[in-house]
Amino acid sequence: MGRKYEFNWSLLGDIAEGRPNLGPMVRTEVYRLMQFCFRDVLENNYNTETADKLFYEAGLLAGKQFYQNAMKEAVDFNDFVQSLQSVLADKGIGILRIETADYEQGKYVMSISEDLDCSGLPELDYEICVYDEGFIAGLLESFTGERFKVKEVDCWCTGDRTCRFVAEISR
């Protein structure tokens, strides 16, 4: 017997058939209710570091799957960014901006405004977008073929009004 919950894109289902009246959209607070309840249960049963590690890994898997199934084929980095900006905005995930791109070093700084995970939350004095870190790493890895480490350096919850991430090729 295989794994019971191994992810595949078909698990998203046929939204048009399953939700003919409500459609594909759900309110942000419902998404956050699920996310923060998962985080609370994981942290309570394990610890903060493990919860963060699992959220990063889930984001990594989601980023890879999202790239394969929701994005168009990109011919170069600019095409990849344009496609990603379009699909993130279209799906209400956030507004992506590339702030710096050092192709030689494999280091990128990007921001996401109106981030699905945290925009509008109270200040907490720490970054919370660990899932997004993994998601971005998965997207970049899928496009470049290189492994990335992504770290959030600014967050709505630290008083900034955008989430900023530094992505670097893992060496």
N, CA, C and O of each residue as an XYZ file, in Angstrom:
684
protein
N       0.847     -1.193      0.000
C       0.000      0.000      0.000
C       0.879      1.237      0.000
O       1.841      1.321      0.763
N       0.555      2.189     -0.845
C       1.297      3.448     -0.940
C       0.913      4.411      0.162
O       0.109      4.097      1.040
N       1.493      5.563      0.097
C       1.166      6.616      1.058
C      -0.271      7.072      0.860
O      -0.753      7.129     -0.271
N      -0.943      7.388      1.921
C      -2.341      7.806      1.861
C      -2.487      9.240      1.345
O      -3.436      9.536      0.620
N      -1.559     10.136      1.709
C      -1.734     11.554      1.404
C      -0.686     12.119      0.454
O      -0.492     13.334      0.410
N      -0.005     11.262     -0.309
C       0.999     11.783     -1.233
C       0.351     12.749     -2.222
O      -0.661     12.431     -2.846
N       0.954     13.940     -2.353
C       0.338     14.972     -3.175
C       0.464     14.684     -4.657
O       1.498     14.211     -5.131
N      -0.605     14.976     -5.378
C      -0.577     15.095     -6.834
C      -1.625     16.136     -7.207
O      -2.601     16.343     -6.485
N      -1.409     16.778     -8.334
C      -2.224     17.934     -8.729
C      -3.705     17.577     -8.842
O      -4.557     18.445     -8.648
N      -4.031     16.326     -9.149
C      -5.436     15.935     -9.297
C      -6.202     16.053     -7.983
O      -7.432     16.108     -7.986
N      -5.480     16.092     -6.852
C      -6.162     16.267     -5.569
C      -6.849     17.631     -5.445
O      -7.687     17.826     -4.565
N      -6.496     18.569     -6.321
C      -7.181     19.863     -6.307
C      -8.598     19.727     -6.841
O      -9.458     20.564     -6.566
N      -8.833     18.672     -7.603
C     -10.179     18.363     -8.063
C     -10.660     19.217     -9.219
O      -9.941     20.069     -9.740
N     -11.903     18.958     -9.601
C     -12.576     19.726    -10.645
C     -13.452     20.758     -9.947
O     -14.580     20.470     -9.548
N     -12.917     21.952     -9.809
C     -13.602     23.004     -9.054
C     -14.918     23.396     -9.721
O     -15.917     23.621     -9.038
N     -14.924     23.479    -11.047
C     -16.147     23.866    -11.757
C     -17.278     22.876    -11.479
O     -18.431     23.273    -11.312
N     -16.941     21.592    -11.430
C     -17.962     20.576    -11.148
C     -18.347     20.567     -9.672
O     -19.528     20.481     -9.335
N     -17.368     20.653     -8.809
C     -17.619     20.529     -7.380
C     -18.184     21.769     -6.704
O     -18.841     21.675     -5.667
N     -17.925     22.932     -7.296
C     -18.403     24.193     -6.717
C     -19.071     25.052     -7.794
O     -18.614     26.159     -8.080
N     -20.155     24.538     -8.389
C     -20.770     25.269     -9.498
C     -21.355     26.619     -9.089
O     -21.500     27.501     -9.935
N     -21.691     26.799     -7.827
C     -22.262     28.063     -7.377
C     -21.241     28.966     -6.706
O     -21.254     30.178     -6.918
N     -20.359     28.393     -5.902
C     -19.396     29.199     -5.159
C     -18.122     29.477     -5.942
O     -17.451     30.479     -5.694
N     -17.782     28.612     -6.876
C     -16.613     28.838     -7.715
C     -15.299     28.619     -6.980
O     -15.282     28.038     -5.894
N     -14.191     29.084     -7.572
C     -12.862     28.764     -7.060
C     -12.361     29.666     -5.926
O     -11.337     29.357     -5.316
N     -13.037     30.742     -5.635
C     -12.503     31.713     -4.672
C     -13.002     31.427     -3.254
O     -14.134     30.996     -3.038
N     -12.114     31.685     -2.308
C     -12.446     31.565     -0.895
C     -11.859     32.791     -0.210
O     -10.853     33.335     -0.665
N     -12.463     33.213      0.846
C     -11.981     34.420      1.543
C     -10.637     34.158      2.228
O     -10.363     33.050      2.690
N      -9.824     35.184      2.281
C      -8.478     35.097      2.846
C      -8.497     34.601      4.284
O      -7.630     33.817      4.670
N      -9.467     35.038      5.087
C      -9.475     34.624      6.486
C      -9.704     33.114      6.641
O      -9.265     32.528      7.632
N     -10.374     32.486      5.692
C     -10.582     31.037      5.750
C      -9.258     30.319      5.469
O      -8.918     29.351      6.150
N      -8.519     30.790      4.473
C      -7.189     30.239      4.186
C      -6.284     30.401      5.413
O      -5.599     29.462      5.817
N      -6.289     31.594      5.994
C      -5.430     31.844      7.160
C      -5.868     31.030      8.372
O      -5.028     30.607      9.166
N      -7.159     30.806      8.523
C      -7.657     29.961      9.615
C      -7.030     28.578      9.513
O      -6.543     28.044     10.510
N      -7.038     27.993      8.314
C      -6.438     26.675      8.133
C      -4.934     26.731      8.382
O      -4.397     25.901      9.115
N      -4.253     27.700      7.779
C      -2.802     27.789      7.910
C      -2.359     27.950      9.365
O      -1.477     27.228      9.830
N      -2.960     28.878     10.068
C      -2.496     29.157     11.427
C      -2.938     28.092     12.427
O      -2.283     27.899     13.451
N      -4.036     27.404     12.145
C      -4.397     26.253     12.987
C      -3.417     25.103     12.775
O      -3.008     24.451     13.737
N      -3.035     24.848     11.518
C      -1.998     23.843     11.258
C      -0.708     24.201     11.988
O      -0.107     23.350     12.645
N      -0.288     25.440     11.878
C       0.955     25.876     12.526
C       0.871     25.686     14.041
O       1.819     25.206     14.661
N      -0.249     26.058     14.627
C      -0.430     25.947     16.076
C      -0.354     24.486     16.519
O       0.323     24.167     17.497
N      -1.042     23.606     15.807
C      -1.040     22.184     16.167
C       0.362     21.589     16.005
O       0.819     20.843     16.870
N       1.043     21.912     14.909
C       2.403     21.412     14.703
C       3.353     21.914     15.791
O       4.143     21.144     16.338
N       3.272     23.196     16.095
C       4.150     23.766     17.127
C       3.847     23.165     18.497
O       4.760     22.891     19.277
N       2.566     22.964     18.785
C       2.169     22.396     20.063
C       2.610     20.939     20.207
O       3.007     20.512     21.291
N       2.541     20.175     19.110
C       2.907     18.758     19.149
C       4.396     18.508     18.993
O       4.904     17.482     19.445
N       5.094     19.428     18.362
C       6.536     19.270     18.127
C       7.264     20.447     18.766
O       7.513     20.440     19.971
N       7.603     21.447     17.979
C       8.198     22.691     18.473
C       8.189     23.687     17.311
O       7.848     23.334     16.183
N       8.563     24.915     17.596
C       8.524     25.960     16.577
C       9.430     25.636     15.403
O       9.038     25.824     14.251
N      10.637     25.151     15.676
C      11.584     24.861     14.602
C      11.052     23.778     13.670
O      11.190     23.883     12.451
N      10.449     22.746     14.235
C       9.897     21.669     13.414
C       8.707     22.168     12.604
O       8.570     21.835     11.427
N       7.852     22.960     13.227
C       6.705     23.524     12.503
C       7.190     24.357     11.321
O       6.658     24.244     10.217
N       8.207     25.200     11.556
C       8.750     26.018     10.469
C       9.367     25.154      9.379
O       9.176     25.427      8.194
N      10.094     24.128      9.758
C      10.726     23.216      8.788
C       9.658     22.549      7.928
O       9.810     22.458      6.710
N       8.583     22.085      8.552
C       7.516     21.415      7.811
C       6.781     22.389      6.895
O       6.408     22.024      5.780
N       6.573     23.612      7.347
C       5.922     24.605      6.494
C       6.810     24.967      5.307
O       6.311     25.140      4.195
N       8.119     25.084      5.528
C       9.048     25.360      4.429
C       9.003     24.216      3.419
O       8.918     24.457      2.215
N       9.060     22.977      3.899
C       9.021     21.811      3.007
C       7.711     21.740      2.234
O       7.704     21.396      1.052
N       6.600     22.062      2.896
C       5.305     22.070      2.208
C       5.286     23.151      1.131
O       4.773     22.930      0.034
N       5.840     24.308      1.441
C       5.931     25.376      0.450
C       6.810     24.976     -0.726
O       6.490     25.277     -1.876
N       7.922     24.294     -0.439
C       8.823     23.819     -1.487
C       8.092     22.881     -2.444
O       8.184     23.034     -3.661
N       7.375     21.921     -1.896
C       6.590     20.993     -2.717
C       5.534     21.754     -3.517
O       5.353     21.504     -4.708
N       4.844     22.677     -2.864
C       3.803     23.452     -3.544
C       4.391     24.296     -4.666
O       3.800     24.390     -5.741
N       5.552     24.914     -4.430
C       6.186     25.723     -5.473
C       6.547     24.898     -6.695
O       6.356     25.338     -7.829
N       7.070     23.702     -6.464
C       7.421     22.818     -7.583
C       6.159     22.396     -8.342
O       6.135     22.424     -9.573
N       5.128     22.010     -7.618
C       3.877     21.591     -8.253
C       3.216     22.754     -8.994
O       2.690     22.582    -10.094
N       3.249     23.928     -8.387
C       2.661     25.125     -8.994
C       3.371     25.439    -10.308
O       2.724     25.743    -11.310
N       4.692     25.367    -10.301
C       5.469     25.626    -11.514
C       5.080     24.646    -12.621
O       4.873     25.050    -13.765
N       4.982     23.369    -12.285
C       4.672     22.334    -13.282
C       3.249     22.449    -13.824
O       3.003     22.168    -14.997
N       2.317     22.860    -12.972
C       0.908     22.753    -13.331
C       0.172     24.065    -13.563
O      -0.888     24.068    -14.189
N       0.709     25.180    -13.074
C      -0.037     26.433    -13.167
C       0.673     27.509    -13.980
O       0.096     28.559    -14.262
N       1.929     27.250    -14.360
C       2.683     28.274    -15.082
C       2.971     27.824    -16.504
O       3.054     26.632    -16.799
N       3.120     28.819    -17.380
C       3.495     28.509    -18.762
C       5.007     28.338    -18.841
O       5.744     28.839    -17.992
N       5.453     27.635    -19.857
C       6.880     27.414    -20.079
C       7.572     28.754    -20.302
O       7.110     29.569    -21.100
N       8.676     28.980    -19.599
C       9.419     30.233    -19.719
C      10.716     29.996    -20.487
O      11.379     28.976    -20.305
N      11.069     30.951    -21.350
C      12.276     30.808    -22.159
C      13.504     31.422    -21.486
O      14.631     31.012    -21.767
N      13.298     32.401    -20.600
C      14.405     33.022    -19.878
C      13.878     33.572    -18.554
O      12.687     33.477    -18.259
N      14.785     34.149    -17.759
C      14.396     34.605    -16.427
C      13.327     35.695    -16.484
O      12.391     35.676    -15.684
N      13.447     36.637    -17.405
C      12.441     37.699    -17.517
C      11.075     37.136    -17.868
O      10.061     37.591    -17.339
N      11.042     36.164    -18.742
C       9.789     35.509    -19.113
C       9.199     34.768    -17.909
O       7.993     34.815    -17.667
N      10.068     34.086    -17.161
C       9.647     33.392    -15.938
C       9.015     34.371    -14.949
O       7.942     34.109    -14.405
N       9.688     35.502    -14.720
C       9.184     36.505    -13.769
C       7.857     37.069    -14.239
O       6.929     37.202    -13.441
N       7.745     37.405    -15.521
C       6.486     37.946    -16.036
C       5.341     36.947    -15.864
O       4.239     37.317    -15.458
N       5.611     35.695    -16.173
C       4.597     34.653    -16.010
C       4.203     34.508    -14.543
O       3.021     34.410    -14.215
N       5.204     34.496    -13.666
C       4.937     34.343    -12.242
C       4.159     35.536    -11.698
O       3.204     35.361    -10.941
N       4.561     36.744    -12.076
C       3.831     37.930    -11.630
C       2.365     37.847    -12.034
O       1.473     38.153    -11.243
N       2.132     37.436    -13.257
C       0.771     37.356    -13.775
C      -0.074     36.325    -13.024
O      -1.199     36.617    -12.616
N       0.468     35.130    -12.845
C      -0.318     34.069    -12.206
C      -0.516     34.334    -10.717
O      -1.575     34.014    -10.178
N       0.481     34.914    -10.035
C       0.313     35.235     -8.608
C      -0.764     36.298     -8.412
O      -1.568     36.203     -7.485
N      -0.783     37.296     -9.271
C      -1.807     38.334     -9.170
C      -3.178     37.777     -9.541
O      -4.171     38.045     -8.864
N      -3.223     36.997    -10.625
C      -4.484     36.433    -11.095
C      -5.140     35.541    -10.040
O      -6.363     35.535     -9.902
N      -4.335     34.796     -9.305
C      -4.866     33.882     -8.288
C      -5.003     34.548     -6.916
O      -5.402     33.898     -5.951
N      -4.673     35.839     -6.826
C      -4.840     36.571     -5.575
C      -3.817     36.207     -4.509
O      -4.079     36.381     -3.318
N      -2.655     35.703     -4.918
C      -1.628     35.291     -3.960
C      -0.790     36.475     -3.513
O      -0.405     36.556     -2.346
N      -0.506     37.390     -4.420
C       0.282     38.564     -4.080
C       0.809     39.250     -5.319
O       0.650     38.760     -6.437
N       1.441     40.394     -5.105
C       2.000     41.198     -6.178
C       3.522     41.124     -6.076
O       4.121     41.689     -5.160
N       4.134     40.425     -7.023
C       5.571     40.148     -7.015
C       6.354     41.251     -7.716
O       5.964     41.750     -8.771
N       7.471     41.613     -7.093
C       8.413     42.549     -7.696
C       9.823     42.032     -7.466
O      10.182     41.700     -6.336
N      10.625     41.957     -8.517
C      12.032     41.590     -8.383
C      12.796     42.880     -8.119
O      12.780     43.799     -8.939
N      13.468     42.946     -6.969
C      14.189     44.163     -6.603
C      15.618     44.141     -7.105
O      16.114     45.148     -7.611
N      16.290     43.000     -6.971
C      17.635     42.845     -7.529
C      17.770     41.414     -8.029
O      17.176     40.481     -7.489
N      18.574     41.275     -9.082
C      18.839     39.951     -9.643
C      20.315     39.893    -10.033
O      20.749     40.572    -10.963
N      21.075     39.077     -9.314
C      22.486     38.862     -9.616
C      22.609     37.456    -10.189
O      22.756     36.481     -9.452
N      22.548     37.368    -11.508
C      22.564     36.072    -12.180
C      23.868     35.324    -11.938
O      23.876     34.103    -11.781
N      24.975     36.070    -11.910
C      26.295     35.452    -11.727
C      26.390     34.736    -10.383
O      26.886     33.612    -10.304
N      25.918     35.389     -9.337
C      25.986     34.829     -7.982
C      24.777     33.956     -7.656
O      24.794     33.218     -6.672
N      23.738     34.035     -8.468
C      22.532     33.265     -8.184
C      21.813     33.793     -6.954
O      21.344     33.023     -6.117
N      21.731     35.132     -6.852
C      21.094     35.766     -5.684
C      20.042     36.763     -6.167
O      20.300     37.597     -7.036
N      18.863     36.655     -5.584
C      17.734     37.495     -5.969
C      17.072     38.059     -4.718
O      16.972     37.389     -3.691
N      16.624     39.301     -4.828
C      15.823     39.907     -3.768
C      14.485     40.246     -4.403
O      14.423     40.929     -5.425
N      13.421     39.763     -3.786
C      12.096     39.994     -4.329
C      11.134     40.357     -3.210
O      11.326     39.972     -2.057
N      10.109     41.095     -3.564
C       9.088     41.434     -2.579
C       7.734     40.986     -3.099
O       7.490     40.918     -4.303
N       6.868     40.685     -2.150
C       5.488     40.335     -2.474
C       4.589     41.221     -1.626
O       4.559     41.107     -0.401
N       3.863     42.101     -2.290
C       2.907     42.979     -1.611
C       1.546     42.299     -1.587
O       1.247     41.442     -2.418
N       0.739     42.693     -0.629
C      -0.596     42.107     -0.437
C      -0.508     40.592     -0.330
O      -1.353     39.865     -0.853
N       0.526     40.134      0.354
C       0.809     38.705      0.523
C      -0.368     37.984      1.176
O      -0.923     38.452      2.170
N      -0.733     36.861      0.613
C      -1.863     36.073      1.108
C      -1.686     35.658      2.570
O      -2.659     35.605      3.322
N      -0.456     35.365      2.970
C      -0.214     34.835      4.312
C      -0.255     35.869      5.422
O      -0.636     35.536      6.544
N       0.124     37.118      5.148
C       0.300     37.997      6.315
C      -0.156     39.431      6.168
O      -0.296     40.115      7.182
N      -0.394     39.923      4.977
C      -0.757     41.332      4.828
C      -2.008     41.649      5.643
O      -3.052     41.014      5.493
N      -1.868     42.645      6.504
C      -2.984     43.044      7.364
C      -2.951     42.451      8.753
O      -3.784     42.807      9.586
N      -2.010     41.553      9.033
C      -1.906     40.967     10.373
C      -1.284     41.974     11.342
O      -0.640     42.931     10.910
N      -1.470     41.769     12.633
C      -0.826     42.658     13.609
C       0.690     42.462     13.624
O       1.194     41.422     13.199
N       1.400     43.457     14.112
C       2.852     43.333     14.238
C       3.184     42.308     15.311
O       2.600     42.310     16.395
N       4.141     41.423     14.989
C       4.515     40.331     15.878
C       6.002     40.328     16.217
O       6.445     39.528     17.041
N       6.771     41.209     15.595
C       8.216     41.292     15.811
C       8.979     40.099     15.247
O      10.135     39.896     15.618
N       8.383     39.310     14.375
C       9.094     38.238     13.687
C       8.395     37.953     12.357
O       7.192     38.166     12.208
N       9.182     37.468     11.400
C       8.653     37.115     10.084
C       7.876     35.808     10.208
O       8.239     34.931     10.992
N       6.801     35.688      9.423
C       5.992     34.467      9.526
C       5.832     33.710      8.217
O       5.216     32.644      8.203
N       6.363     34.223      7.130
C       6.069     33.653      5.813
C       7.011     32.504      5.436
O       7.613     32.515      4.362
N       7.132     31.529      6.315
C       8.011     30.383      6.091
C       7.508     29.533      4.918
O       8.309     29.050      4.118
N       6.212     29.353      4.816
C       5.647     28.616      3.677
C       6.028     29.305      2.373
O       6.403     28.644      1.404
N       5.932     30.632      2.348
C       6.292     31.393      1.154
C       7.765     31.214      0.800
O       8.114     31.146     -0.378
N       8.632     31.136      1.811
C      10.055     30.892      1.549
C      10.230     29.601      0.754
O      10.929     29.571     -0.259
N       9.594     28.551      1.221
C       9.680     27.274      0.522
C       9.047     27.331     -0.860
O       9.573     26.756     -1.813
N       7.918     28.023     -0.970
C       7.204     28.158     -2.239
C       8.099     28.826     -3.287
O       8.194     28.363     -4.423
N       8.742     29.904     -2.893
C       9.644     30.624     -3.801
C      10.830     29.736     -4.171
O      11.235     29.691     -5.333
N      11.388     29.029     -3.185
C      12.506     28.121     -3.453
C      12.099     27.054     -4.468
O      12.874     26.734     -5.369
N      10.904     26.505     -4.333
C      10.414     25.489     -5.261
C      10.226     26.029     -6.667
O      10.549     25.350     -7.643
N       9.704     27.245     -6.780
C       9.537     27.876     -8.087
C      10.889     28.093     -8.767
O      11.080     27.739     -9.931
N      11.828     28.687     -8.011
C      13.151     28.973     -8.577
C      13.894     27.693     -8.956
O      14.530     27.630    -10.008
N      13.813     26.680     -8.104
C      14.469     25.409     -8.402
C      13.887     24.775     -9.667
O      14.617     24.245    -10.505
N      12.575     24.841     -9.785
C      11.932     24.251    -10.955
C      12.346     24.958    -12.237
O      12.535     24.316    -13.270
N      12.486     26.274    -12.175
C      12.871     27.017    -13.374
C      14.352     26.853    -13.698
O      14.709     26.647    -14.858
N      15.221     26.942    -12.688
C      16.669     26.970    -12.937
C      17.339     25.601    -12.902
O      18.398     25.413    -13.501
N      16.732     24.649    -12.207
C      17.378     23.363    -11.985
C      18.366     23.392    -10.832
O      19.014     22.384    -10.551
N      18.493     24.528    -10.159
C      19.400     24.696     -9.015
C      18.599     24.740     -7.726
O      17.473     25.238     -7.709
N      19.173     24.221     -6.645
C      18.522     24.308     -5.334
C      18.733     25.707     -4.768
O      19.812     26.284     -4.906
N      17.702     26.248     -4.133
C      17.761     27.578     -3.544
C      17.431     27.534     -2.072
O      16.659     26.687     -1.623
N      18.011     28.438     -1.330
C      17.611     28.714      0.054
C      16.991     30.102      0.035
O      17.602     31.056     -0.447
N      15.790     30.211      0.556
C      15.078     31.482      0.561
C      14.789     31.864      2.002
O      14.344     31.037      2.797
N      15.045     33.130      2.332
C      14.801     33.640      3.687
C      14.048     34.961      3.599
O      14.436     35.865      2.860
N      12.975     35.055      4.360
C      12.249     36.318      4.452
C      13.034     37.264      5.347
O      13.443     36.890      6.446
N      13.245     38.483      4.880
C      14.012     39.464      5.653
C      13.166     40.637      6.118
O      13.547     41.337      7.056
N      12.033     40.863      5.483
C      11.064     41.876      5.908
C       9.682     41.269      5.767
O       9.429     40.472      4.864
N       8.788     41.654      6.673
C       7.445     41.067      6.683
C       6.456     42.114      7.184
O       6.818     43.019      7.935
N       5.222     41.979      6.765
C       4.164     42.847      7.291
C       4.185     42.782      8.822
O       3.997     43.794      9.498
N       4.413     41.595      9.352
C       4.360     41.380     10.803
C       5.548     41.980     11.556
O       5.553     42.002     12.787
N       6.560     42.469     10.819
C       7.679     43.156     11.475
C       7.591     44.656     11.244
O       8.542     45.392     11.508
N       6.448     45.101     10.752
C       6.233     46.530     10.564
C       6.434     47.005      9.140
O       6.160     48.165      8.834
N       6.905     46.134      8.264
C       7.040     46.508      6.862
C       5.682     46.344      6.198
O       4.805     45.670      6.739
N       5.505     46.934      5.069
C       4.226     46.816      4.394
C       4.342     45.993      3.120
O       3.489     46.059      2.235
N       5.423     45.214      3.047
C       5.620     44.231      1.985
C       6.475     43.115      2.567
O       7.194     43.328      3.543
N       6.403     41.954      1.988
C       7.272     40.850      2.399
C       8.444     40.812      1.427
O       8.258     40.838      0.210
N       9.633     40.752      1.971
C      10.847     40.758      1.147
C      11.625     39.483      1.417
O      11.794     39.067      2.563
N      12.092     38.874      0.340
C      12.787     37.597      0.424
C      14.125     37.682     -0.286
O      14.244     38.310     -1.338
N      15.130     37.045      0.297
C      16.425     36.875     -0.361
C      16.522     35.405     -0.739
O      16.388     34.514      0.100
N      16.759     35.178     -2.030
C      16.894     33.817     -2.559
C      18.308     33.655     -3.078
O      18.791     34.471     -3.863
N      18.980     32.575     -2.625
C      20.350     32.310     -3.057
C      20.485     30.841     -3.423
O      19.918     29.963     -2.773
N      21.251     30.599     -4.480
C      21.538     29.217     -4.841
C      22.278     28.566     -3.680
O      23.223     29.139     -3.138
N      21.845     27.373     -3.302
C      22.517     26.616     -2.242
C      23.799     26.033     -2.815
O      23.779     25.342     -3.833
N      24.884     26.311     -2.169
C      26.172     25.811     -2.671
C      26.752     24.824     -1.699
O      27.834     24.287     -1.936
